[in-house]
Amino acid sequence: MARKELTAAFLAAEGLVYVLFLSQDLDLFSQYDTVPLKYAGILLCLAFALLSCVRWRGDKLVPLALALTAGADWFLLVRGDHYAVGVALFLCVQTVYLLRLRRLGAGAAYPLRAGLALAAGLGLYLLNIASPLNLLAGLYFSQLLSNTVLAWTVHGRPGRLFAAGLTLFVGCDVCVGLFNLHPANPLLYFSAGVGMWAFYLPSQALVALSALPPKEEPHENQ
């Protein structure tokens, strides 16, 4: 099967998963557990990135990052425990993405990274929520923001897909923050709960697509 056909199949599968779980999340009276569907969507992203790497000589760092992402979601989504481990794995994901950005020609932006990390820590202290877990999450989010800014400086289709995926990733984490900070506000709590996965799965699908090389090789259609 050619690359275009497999990519279309991947997008169709992700789209089906997305519609199924989102329709349940939007239903206030639904009792359906959407966790298996959501995790299946993440594993599909990992499988496609691995296929891109093995069959089409795609980016080798994206499968590593998505494997770490699947590990983080195992703790944060499937098990719902060991949150520090999950957040630490997401921080490792951002480290892998920094390595990828460097390979793509982006700068490291260490002053930006340090400044955002300090700002995140200070903000948590001012809000009086500077627990070890929240500080770890703040460090992770500062690195995600830094990588997102840098990704938009990368040229080419893979770079644009990667930047778009990281931008949606930021939207997901903003929703996660609102979900955890404002549980007493029913409308905000519900909207953030739906929004985090409305952003998250498309973000990971775009990152997986960004692993593809820019052009097809002649042997791919054989």
C-alpha positions, 0 to 999 in steps of 0.5 A: 500500500502506498504512503498516501493510502496508508496516511488516509487510512490513519487519518480515517481511523483517528477521525473515527476514534475522535468522533466516537469519544468526543460525542460521548464526552459532550453527552452529559448523561453518557455512562460510556468509558471513553478512556480505551478509545482515547488511548487507542488513538494515542497508540495509533499515532505511535504506530503510524510514526513507527511505520513512517520511520521504518518504511519511509525513512521518516523522523526517528525521534518522533516515534520515541517521543510518542512512545514516551507520550503513550507511557505518560498517558498510561499513568495519567489517563489509563491508571489515573495514578503516579501523576509525577511519573506521567508528568516527568515522562511528558517532560522527557517528551519535550526534551526529545522534541528539543533534540528534533528542533535542533536537527531541523535547524531551530535554535535552543532558546535557553534564555526563553526556556529558563525565563518561562520556567522561572515565570511558571514557578513564580506564578505557582508560588503566587497562587499558593499552589507550588506543590512538587507535582505542580512545579514539575508540571510548570517546568514541563509546560514552560518547555512545551511553550518554548518548543512551540515557539521554536517550531514555528521558525522551522521551514517545510511541511514537516515543520509546519505540521509539527508546529501546529501539533505543538500549538494544539498541545498547548491548548490541551494543557491550558484546558488541563490547567483550567480543569484542575484549578476550577473544579467548582465552576461546572461550566468551566469544568465541563468545557475544559474536560471536553476541550483537553481531548478535543485538542490533544488527539489532533495534536498527536496526530499532527505530530505523527504526520510530521514524522513523514519525509517531505517527498515520497521515494520511488519505491514507496508506490511499488 
